């Protein structure tokens, strides 16, 4: 019973807050006003973050490729040594 009363109280409070709220207007960045300095700065920031992401992922990919190449090279050298000794 207490749980039901808490739910009703919460629902009533949420309904009152929803009905009493005022509409808000988006800022220039959220609205995407062309030519606004904030919008252009946000676009440049996104491009910068994408560049950093590509750089980091490229570095990880290059590291994995180099390690795989070294492992293959070492495996081939070990295999050749076994043939010579064997």
Secondary structure, DSSP 8 states (H G I E B T S, - for coil): -HHHHHHHHHHHHHHHHHHH-------HHHHT-TT-HHHHHHHHHHHHHHHHHHHHHHHHHHHHHHHHHHHHHHHHHHHHHHHHH-
